[in-house]
Every structure is written in structure tokens, then in C-alpha cells.
């Protein structure tokens, strides 16, 4: 999952607009409409009189598909942000609670959550002076 930098707790970029870099493959709706407009205004070489070799319904269908693709990308970004924020809230709610974790050595570790840290936006828990991932939690108790 790609985590936006402005989602990290304590990040100053959350209040500053970030410059968005576009790749060559990125195409916004205005550019798409310019391409369709150019294609429709081009004369056809097949003698049929309609421009660009496609019917108007083809262009409308392409525009709808492009709009749906943009909406899906926006939804994906929104879902990633929501999942990340939910995970951070869950970790903060564990502070002071006793947890049982699976360590890297396949051992069970128990103790109170001393603090929560955020590494690149992901929550980590400190138990008995050692850092664990939130995914390592097996059991939580008061």
C-alpha cells in the first residue's frame, strides 16, 4: 500500500499543499476531451464523412469509461487513507492495555503497550522496550 506523506501523524505536509507530479501516462479529463475533440474534427479517409473513424457513441462510451476510471482511482486513494487512519486509531487505543504478541522468534510476548510510534505512517507498538508491528497482536486485555 502506498502511504501519502501527508497522512503521517505530526507531519507538516498535512497543512501544506504538496506539488503533484504527473507522469506521462497520467491524463486528466480536459486533456482527454481535447483528444476526442481533435479526433472528431479530423476528416475520415474512408469516405464516410464522420470524423476520426469512430461514431459519436464510441466517443461518449470512451468518455464514460475514462470518467469511471478516474472515479475508481479517487476511491482507491480515499480507501487507503481511511484504512491507514483506522489502523492508527486502533494502535492509539491500545496504549496502557496488556497485549500478547507473536515475536519474530515465534515466542509469545506479553506486557502493557508503553507507547505507539508511527514509522512511515504505519503504527508500531512498544512492549517491554521492544517494537512490534500492530499485526503481531494476538490478544488484548485490560
N, C-alpha and C positions, 0 to 999 in steps of 0.2 A: 504494500500500500504506500503510495506516495503521500507524504505528510506536508501540507503547506507550512512554510516557516512562520506565518503569522498566527498559527494555532498553538504555538508553544507558550506555556504559561510564563509570564514575565517577559515576553517578547515585545520589544518596542515596535517591531514592524507591524503589529496588530493595529496600531494607531496611525501608521504612516502608509500612504498609498505606495504599493510596490509597482515598479515598472514591469510590464508584462512583455516578455519576448515572444515573438511569433516565429514559428518555423515556416519553411517554405511550403509545407503541406497544410498549414492552417489556412482556412478560407472562411471569411465571415459572410454573412447574408448579403451585404452590399456588393462584395466582390462577385458572389455567385450570381446575383441579379444582373450585374454588368455583363458577365459572360453569356448568360441566357439572352439578354437584350441584343448583344452583338450577334449571337448565333441566329436569332430570329430575323435580324435585318439583313443578313447575308443572302445573296441570291443563290438559288439552288442550281446545280449543274445538270440535274436530271430532267429539267424542263417542266417540272410540275408546278412551279410558281411559288410554292411555300418555301420559306427561307430556312437554311441551315440543315435540311434533311430530316427534320422531325416535326411532328404535329404540335399544335399548341397544347394539347392534352399531355403530350410527353413532357413538355417543359413544366407544366403545372405539377405533374407527378414527381418530377425531379426536385422541384422546389419544396414540395411537401416532404419528401424523403430527407432533403437537406435540413429542413426545419426540425424534423423528428430527431435526426442525428444530433443537432445542436442541443435539443432539449434533453436527450439522453446523457450527453456529456455533462451538462449542468447538474442533472440529477445525480450522476455518479460523484461529482465533486461535493455536492451537498451531503450525500450519504457518507462519504469518507470523513467529512468534518464532523458529522453527527456521531459516528461510531467512535472517533477519537475523543471527542468531548465526553461522551458517556463513559469511556474507559478511564479517563482522568478523574471523573467524579466518583466512580466506583473505588478507585485507589485512595482518594482522599477520605472516603467514608471508612476505610479500614484502619486509619491511624488510631493507635491505642487498643485495638482489638487483638485478641490472640488468634494466630493463624498457624496452620500446619502446611508446610510446603515440601515439595519434592526437590531436593538439591541435585546438582549436576552429577554427584557421586551416587545417585539412586538411594540416598538416605532421606529419611523424613526429618524435617527440622521444625520445631515449634517455638513460638515466642510471640511477644507483642510486636506489632508494627511500630517501629520507632519513628520512622519518617517516610515520606514519599518524595521521590525525585523524578524529574522528567528529563529523559535523555532523548533528544530529537523529537519531543512531543509524546513519546511513549512513557507510561508510568512504570517506575520500578519501586520496589518496597525494600526498606532496610529492616531486617530482623536479626537480632543478636550481632549487630555490627557488620553484617554481610548483606549485599544487594542481591535481590531476586526479581525475576520478571513477574508481572501480575498473573501470567498464565501458569506459574508454578504453584499457585494456591490450590490446596486440596480441600481445606476445611477452615471455616471461620467461626469463632465463638466469642462471647463477651469477655 
